[in-house]
Amino acid sequence: MLKRNIYIIVAILIISLAPILNADTLDTIPKSLEKRMEIKKYKSFSFGMEINFSNNSSLKNFIEYELPDYVNIYDDNKLKSFTSGLGFFGGAEMQIAKHFSAKLDYKYFLKSYNSSEYIYSNYDFSYNNHEIYLKGYYLVPIDYIIFKVGGGAGFLHSTFNYKYYATETSYTSNGLGITLEGIMNAQLSKNVAGYLEGYISNTFQSKLKSGNGIELKARNGDTVNLNSFSIGLRVGVEIFIF
């Protein structure tokens, strides 16, 4: 799962940035983004995918109690503190001053949290998030590249699914998230740029509850949530409108 996600991210990155690595490509671009920003403020739309490494200590604790004889399996097959997930994002951004912009960002994120031990093949633990963030950036345009540094906060709605053989139970929670980001846009044509982002984030979420309001609890009595600290990488495309 992890290797496949990394291969996908690398492939998209190479495809997105390959044209800018060819000097001849710049000859076909009428004006750099920096020059156009000096004349008029931009609006933009970005979209792409991400790989994310996050810890979910409360959920990890729950799963370790659910799996029978977990303490006796090989350490290599036990759950890791940080595991990968995959996300898809889209955003609308508006430049509001010479060096500042604001962005509304949506992300759909999904993650499986399972042991690789074959005796647990009938257990499946996974969750997905719908996330909406309001963000702000400081802009540093340099010819055909724009660097952005900033962050923001947003709302999350999560659904956790616990499947054992043919039985599946779902739980939901809501919460808030904060993020710090660094973005590079490399111009590919008049209005299109590659999108590369690195970020760190933290989420603060309510306790997971079933449809009838019953809280999910681990076998040691702890209530379960999806609070997490994350490090992520995004790649995609951004379309600029002046």
C-alpha positions in Angstrom: 0.0 0.0 0.0 2.7 2.5 1.0 5.0 1.7 -1.9 2.1 2.0 -4.4 1.1 5.4 -3.0 4.7 6.6 -3.3 5.0 5.4 -6.9 1.8 7.2 -7.8 3.0 10.5 -6.2 6.4 10.3 -7.9 4.8 9.6 -11.3 2.4 12.5 -11.1 5.2 14.8 -9.9 7.4 13.9 -12.9 4.6 14.3 -15.4 3.5 17.7 -13.8 7.0 19.2 -13.7 8.7 17.7 -16.8 7.8 20.6 -19.1 9.3 23.2 -16.9 12.6 21.4 -16.8 12.9 21.9 -20.6 14.2 25.5 -21.2 12.6 25.6 -24.7 9.2 25.4 -23.0 9.6 28.8 -21.5 9.9 30.4 -24.9 6.3 29.6 -25.5 5.1 31.3 -22.4 4.0 34.9 -23.1 4.6 36.3 -19.6 5.8 34.8 -16.4 3.4 34.6 -13.5 5.4 37.2 -11.6 5.0 39.7 -14.5 1.3 39.1 -14.8 0.8 39.5 -11.0 2.4 42.9 -11.2 -0.5 44.0 -13.6 -3.5 42.2 -12.1 -4.4 40.0 -9.1 -5.2 36.3 -9.9 -7.8 33.8 -9.1 -6.9 30.1 -9.3 -8.2 26.6 -9.0 -6.0 23.7 -7.8 -6.6 19.9 -7.7 -4.5 16.8 -7.2 -3.7 14.0 -4.8 -1.6 13.6 -1.6 0.1 11.0 0.5 -0.1 11.5 4.2 1.7 9.9 7.2 -0.2 10.3 10.4 -0.5 8.8 13.9 -3.8 7.9 15.5 -2.9 6.7 19.0 -6.4 6.3 20.3 -7.5 4.2 17.2 -4.3 2.2 17.4 -5.0 1.4 21.0 -8.5 0.3 20.1 -7.3 -2.0 17.4 -4.6 -3.6 19.5 -7.2 -4.6 22.1 -9.6 -5.9 19.3 -7.1 -8.3 17.7 -6.8 -11.6 19.7 -3.4 -12.6 21.0 -1.9 -9.4 19.5 0.9 -9.1 22.1 2.4 -12.4 20.9 2.7 -11.6 17.2 6.0 -10.6 15.6 6.9 -6.9 16.1 7.3 -6.5 12.3 3.6 -7.3 11.9 2.4 -5.0 14.6 0.8 -1.6 13.9 3.2 1.3 13.3 2.8 4.6 15.1 2.8 6.5 11.7 1.0 4.9 8.7 0.1 6.2 5.3 -3.1 7.4 3.8 -4.2 8.8 0.5 -6.2 12.0 -0.2 -7.7 13.9 -3.1 -8.0 17.7 -3.0 -9.4 20.7 -4.8 -9.2 24.4 -3.9 -10.2 27.9 -5.0 -7.8 30.7 -4.3 -7.9 34.5 -4.7 -5.0 37.0 -4.5 -6.1 39.8 -2.1 -3.0 41.9 -2.0 0.4 42.0 -3.6 1.9 39.3 -1.4 -1.2 37.7 0.1 -3.9 35.3 -1.0 -6.8 33.4 0.6 -8.0 29.9 -0.3 -10.9 27.6 0.3 -9.7 24.0 0.2 -11.6 20.6 0.2 -10.0 17.2 0.8 -11.3 13.7 0.8 -9.0 11.5 2.8 -9.0 7.7 3.3 -6.8 5.3 5.3 -6.7 1.7 6.3 -5.2 0.8 9.7 -4.6 -3.0 9.7 -2.0 -5.5 10.9 -0.1 -7.4 8.2 -0.4 -10.7 10.3 -2.3 -13.2 8.1 -4.4 -14.5 11.1 -6.1 -11.1 11.1 -7.1 -11.1 7.5 -10.8 -11.1 8.4 -10.4 -7.8 10.3 -10.6 -4.5 8.5 -10.3 -1.0 10.1 -10.6 2.0 7.9 -11.8 5.6 8.0 -12.4 8.5 5.7 -12.5 12.3 6.2 -14.3 15.1 4.4 -12.3 18.2 5.2 -12.9 21.9 4.4 -10.3 24.5 5.3 -9.9 28.3 5.0 -6.2 29.2 4.4 -4.0 32.2 3.8 -0.6 32.5 2.2 2.3 34.9 1.8 3.3 35.0 -1.8 6.8 35.1 -3.2 6.8 35.1 -7.1 10.1 34.6 -8.9 9.7 34.6 -12.7 7.9 31.4 -13.6 7.6 30.1 -10.1 5.4 31.2 -7.1 6.3 30.2 -3.6 3.6 30.3 -1.0 3.9 29.9 2.8 0.9 29.9 5.1 -1.7 27.8 6.7 -5.2 27.7 8.1 -8.0 25.9 10.0 -11.0 23.9 9.0 -13.8 21.5 9.8 -13.7 17.7 9.5 -16.3 15.0 9.3 -15.0 11.4 9.7 -16.5 8.0 9.3 -14.8 5.0 10.8 -15.7 1.5 9.6 -14.9 -1.7 11.6 -15.4 -4.9 9.6 -15.2 -8.4 10.9 -16.0 -11.2 8.4 -19.4 -10.1 7.0 -20.3 -7.8 9.9 -19.5 -4.1 9.5 -20.2 -1.2 11.9 -19.7 2.5 11.3 -19.0 5.3 13.6 -18.7 9.1 13.0 -17.1 12.1 14.5 -16.6 15.8 13.8 -13.7 18.1 14.6 -11.3 20.9 13.8 -7.9 20.8 12.0 -5.0 23.2 11.7 -2.3 23.1 9.1 1.0 24.8 8.1 2.0 24.6 4.4 4.7 25.4 1.9 3.7 25.4 -1.8 5.6 25.8 -5.1 3.8 26.6 -8.4 6.0 26.0 -11.4 4.5 27.5 -14.6 3.8 25.1 -17.4 1.9 27.3 -19.8 0.2 30.7 -19.9 -2.4 29.8 -17.2 -1.3 26.4 -15.9 1.3 25.6 -13.2 2.4 22.4 -11.5 1.5 22.2 -7.8 3.9 20.8 -5.1 3.0 21.2 -1.4 4.5 19.9 1.8 2.5 20.3 5.1 2.1 19.4 8.7 -1.3 19.3 10.4 -3.1 18.4 13.6 -6.7 17.4 14.1 -8.9 17.6 17.2 -12.0 15.4 16.9 -14.9 14.3 19.0 -15.4 10.8 20.2 -16.5 8.3 17.7 -20.2 7.4 18.0 -22.5 4.9 16.3 -25.7 6.0 14.6 -27.7 5.6 17.8 -25.2 7.8 19.8 -23.3 5.0 21.5 -19.6 5.9 22.0 -17.0 3.5 20.7 -14.7 2.2 23.5 -11.6 0.1 23.6 -11.7 -3.1 25.7 -9.7 -1.2 28.4 -12.5 1.3 28.7 -10.9 4.2 26.8 -13.2 6.1 24.4 -11.9 6.2 20.8 -11.2 9.3 18.7 -9.3 10.0 15.4 -7.1 12.8 16.7 -3.9 12.8 14.7 -0.7 14.6 13.8 0.2 14.4 10.1 3.0 15.1 7.6 1.9 15.2 4.0 3.0 15.8 0.4 0.6 17.0 -2.3 1.1 17.1 -6.1 -1.3 18.4 -8.8 -2.1 21.3 -11.1 -3.1 24.9 -10.5 -5.0 27.0 -13.1 -4.5 30.7 -12.9 -7.0 33.3 -14.1 -6.0 37.0 -14.4 
